[in-house]
Amino acid sequence: MRQTGSNLPRVGQYNRALVLDQIRLADGISRVELAGLTGLTPQSVSGIVRRLIAEGLVLEDGAGTSRGGKPRMRLRVNASSGRAVGVHFDPAELSAVVVDLLGRPLATLRRPPPPHADGPQLAAAVADLVGTVLERAAVPREEVVGLGLVTPGPIDHGRGLVMTPPQLASWSRVPLKRLVAEATGLPVTLDNDATAAAVGERWAGAGRGVANFAYFFLGTGVGGGLVLGHQVHRGSSMNAAEFGHTTVEPAGGRCYCGNVGCLEMLISPGAIEAEVRRRLAAGEGAGSVLRGAPGLDAVNRAAAAGDAFAGQIVDAAAGYLATVVVNVLNVVDVDLVILGGRGLRHVEERVSRTVERAVRTRPLARDLHTAQVTLSPLARDAAAVGGAALVLYAAYSPQVSSLLSR
C-alpha cells in the first residue's frame, strides 16, 4: 500500500511532508521516482523539492544510473537539519536520547528516577538529564526542534496531564507537559510511551515504510501502538491500543483499571514476580536457581540459561501475549507485529517464536494472509527514540488529519 498526494493547492503542506517522507524512506531517490510513488505531477514534485533544498532539509547527492539522457540526481534527507530529544519516564528508569532527522541516536543517557518524586521534582530531573545528553551529543539547544516526553498512560492529551499511571499511586492529573516545558525551555510533546515507541518504529525501526502494523511494548506494564494506513491510530480519547488491558483470563484477578484478567495482570514484571513467589511457596521449582522473590530480569536470565522452571514461567507469559496478538490480528488484520520493550530482555527469541506459532495457526484469515512477527531493533531505547520521533513525525511526516483541519 502506498500513500498518494493531491495536486490541490489547499493540501500543499501535506504534499510537502509526503515528498519529504518518501525521500527519507528511500535514502536516495530521483524526482521522477518521487512522482511515481506519490501520484503528484512532476512539476509539483520539482517545486516541492526545490523548496526543501532551499530550506536545507534535502540534499542532492550525486547522479544515479542513466537509462539514456541526463542522469537523474539522487535526493537524500539532510540528517543534521533536524534534531530532537526524547525522554522516557518509566517508574523504574528515566532515559533520554538525542536523534537526528533520520532518527539515528547521537547520544543516550539513563538514570534512576528520583524516588517518590512529584511532578516538579521529576521535571527538574528531566531538565538536568536533557542538558547532560545534549552536551554529550554536542547539539546546541537552539538546534533542537522539540522534546518528546513519554510516560505510561492514560494521558489527557488536550491538557497535557498524566492521569493515574500504574505503580504511581500518588500521581493524579499531573501537568507534566507544562512542568517539563518550563524546566527545559523546550517545546514539549507528551504522549503514551507505547504509542511513542510505535512512532519510533515507523520513523527509524522495523515499521519503516510499513502501512499497517501493531506494536506491543513490554515495560513496567504492557502497552501498544497501531499504525493503520501509514497513520498512527489514536482513538477518540487519544489512548487507543491499550493491549495490556485486554481480558485473557475471565476468572483472573481484578486489574487497577477496573477490568478482570487483563494481560498486564498476568505478564507485567510485578505479575511475573508474584507468580514465581507463589509457585515457589507451593513447593514447585525444585532444582531451579530462582529463590525468594526474583524480579523479571532474573527470571528471564534463568530461562535463557536453561532453567526449566523459569522457562515455564516465560513460556506461560508468552502464551498469554500470543493470545492477545491473535485477537488484535483478527480485529485489524495488520501486516506486521513488532515486539519490544525491556520486559523481553534475554528471552526475545523465545517469546517471538511462541507468538509466531500462534500467528501462523490461529488467526481467522491465516490461509489468506500471515502477518510477520519481528523484534524491535530499537530494543531498550524504543520509547525514548519514539519520544524524539514524535517531534519529528509531527513536524515532517504527512498527517491525514491536516487535510481535514481548517
Residue, then its C-alpha position, 0 to 999 in steps of 0.5 A: m500500500r502506498q500513500t498518494g498526494s493531491n495536486l490541490p493547492r489547499v493540501g500543499q503542506y501535506n504534499r510537502a511532508l509526503v515528498l519529504d517522507q518518501i525521500r527519507l524512506a528511500d535514502g536516495i531517490s530521483r524526482v521522477e521516482l518521487a512522482g511515481l510513488t506519490g501520484l503528484t505531477p512532476q512539476s509539483v514534485s520539482g517545486i516541492v523539492r526545490r523548496l526543501i533544498a532551499e530550506g536545507l532539509v534535502l540534499e542532492d547527492g550525486a547522479g544515479t544510473s542513466r537509462g539514456g539522457k541526463p542522469r537523474m540526481r539522487l535526493r537524500v534527507n539532510a540528517s543534521s537539519g533536524r534534531a530532537v530529544g526524547v525522554h522516557f519516564d518509566p517508574a523504574e528508569l528515566s532515559a533520554v536520547v538525542v536523534d537526528l532527522l533520520g532518527r539515528p541516536l547521537a547520544t543516550l543517557r539513563r538514570p534512576p528516577p528520583p524516588h517518590a518524586d512529584g511532578p516538579q521534582l521529576a521535571a527538574a530531573v528531566a531538565d538536568l538529564v536533557g542538558t547532560v545528553l545534549e552536551r554529550a551529543a554536542v547539539p546546541r539547544e537552539e538546534v533542537v526542534g522539540l522534546g518528546l516526553v513519554t510516560p505510561g498512560p492514560i494521558d489527557h492529551g488536550r491538557g497535557l496531564v498524566m492521569t493515574p499511571p500504574q505503580l504511581a499511586s500518588w500521581s493524579r492529573v499531573p501537568l507534566k507537559r507544562l512542568v517539563a516545558e518550563a524546566t527545559g525551555l523546550p517545546v514539549t510533546l507528551d504522549n503514551d510511551a507505547t504509542a511513542a515507541a510505535v512512532g519510533e518504529r515507523w520513523a527509524g525501526a522495523g515499521r519503516g515504510v510499513a502501512n499497517f502494523a501493531y506494536f506491543f511494548l513490554g515495560t513496567g506494564v504492557g502497552g501498544g501502538l497501531v499504525l493503520g494506513h501509514q497513520v498512527h491510530r489514536g482513538s477518540s480519547m487519544n489512548a487507543a491500543e491499550f493491549g495490556h488491558t485486554t481480558v485473557e483470563p475471565a476468572g483472573g484477578r481484578c486489574y487497577c483499571g477496573n477490568v478482570g484478567c487483563l494481560e498486564m495482570l498476568i505478564s507485567p514484571g510485578a505479575i511475573e514476580a508474584e507468580v514465581r513467589r507463589r509457585l515457589a511457596a507451593g513447593e514447585g521449582a525444585g532444582s531451579v536457581l530462582r529463590g525468594a522473590p526474583g524480579l523479571d530480569a532474573v527470571n528471564r536470565a534463568a530461562a535463557a540459561g536453561d532453567a526449566f522452571a523459569g522457562q515455564i514461567v516465560d513460556a506461560a507469559a508468552g502464551y498469554l501475549a500470543t493470545v492477545v496478538v491473535n485477537v488484535l490480528n483478527v480485529v485489524d488484520v495488520d501486516l506486521v507485529i513488532l515486539g519490544g520493550r525491556g520486559l523481553r530482555h534475554v528471552e526475545e527469541r523465545v517469546s517471538r517464536t511462541v507468538e509466531r506459532a500462534v500467528r501462523t495457526r490461529p488467526l481467522a484469515r491465516d490461509l489468506h494472509t500471515a502477518q510477520v512477527t519481528l523484534s524491535p531493533l530499537a530494543r531498550d531505547a524504543a520509547a525514548v527514540g519514539g519520544a524524539a520521533l514524535v517531534l519529528y513525525a509531527a513536524y515532517s511526516p504527512q498527517v491525514s488529519s491536516l487535510l481535514s483541519r481548517 
